[in-house]
Structure formats: C-alpha cells, structure tokens
Amino acid sequence: QAPLVESGGGLVNPGGSLTLSCTASGFAFSRFVMTWYRRTPGEEEPEWVAEIHPSDPSRTGYADSVKGRFTISRDNAKNMLYLQMNNLKPEDTAVYYCRGSKYWGQGTQVTVSS
C-alpha cells in the first residue's frame, strides 16, 4: 500500500461540505507535521492549504483562502488525517493531496459546481 492514500473527494454544490481523509502507512505518522495541498487546473505548483502539528492537534495553520471554512484534524492512533471543508466555493475545485515526511498521496478530486 502507498504511504498516503486520500479519499472523500467528489462533486458538491457551492455552499456544500465534504470531508477528505488521508490514510497513512509504513512510516511514523505521529512524528510528522501533516499537510494538505491542492492543485487547480493550469497551475504547476500545488497550493498549501492547511497543516497540523504531530502531537498537538490545536497547533494548526491555514491558507487565508480557506480559513474559517476548512478544518484539519488527525487521529494518530488510526494513522489518519482529515480535512473538513465547509461552505465550499467553485474556486475550491482542485485535486487535493496530503503530505507527510517525504511522501505525497495520489490526490483526490474535489469539484464544486452547480
């Protein structure tokens, strides 16, 4: 199994919600900052979205574009990372990736459209 596998993407109406999950395996998940990125069509570089401290889940950071709408969380006992996305906007449409240690997931598509 790949070290990081995202799931939970899909098509949602503007104003809707989605929760992305990232399943980690094969490395010491609880020791690493975990990060969500996204890549929109036409952009070469992924955009940093949110990150969370390895052992203090209250220590998080968010891009201004998602602050107040997205919430990152983790469950170290289950080696899981999450991204709760509320009040989604068309400009949130992107492939979302989780990253930890030296690994990237394969991405999950989120499309916000009516």
ZINORTA-V217785 format. One record per run of one state. SS is the DSSP state (hx for helix, st for strand, lp for the rest). FROM is the first residue (numbers start at 1). TO is the last residue. If there is no record, write none. Layout:
SS:FROM:TO
SS:FROM:TO
//
This chain:
lp:1:3
st:4:7
lp:8:9
st:10:12
lp:13:17
st:18:24
lp:25:28
hx:29:31
lp:32:33
st:34:39
lp:40:46
st:47:52
lp:53:59
st:60:62
lp:63:69
st:70:75
lp:76:79
st:80:85
lp:86:89
hx:90:92
lp:93:93
st:94:100
lp:101:102
st:103:104
lp:105:107
st:108:112
lp:113:114
//
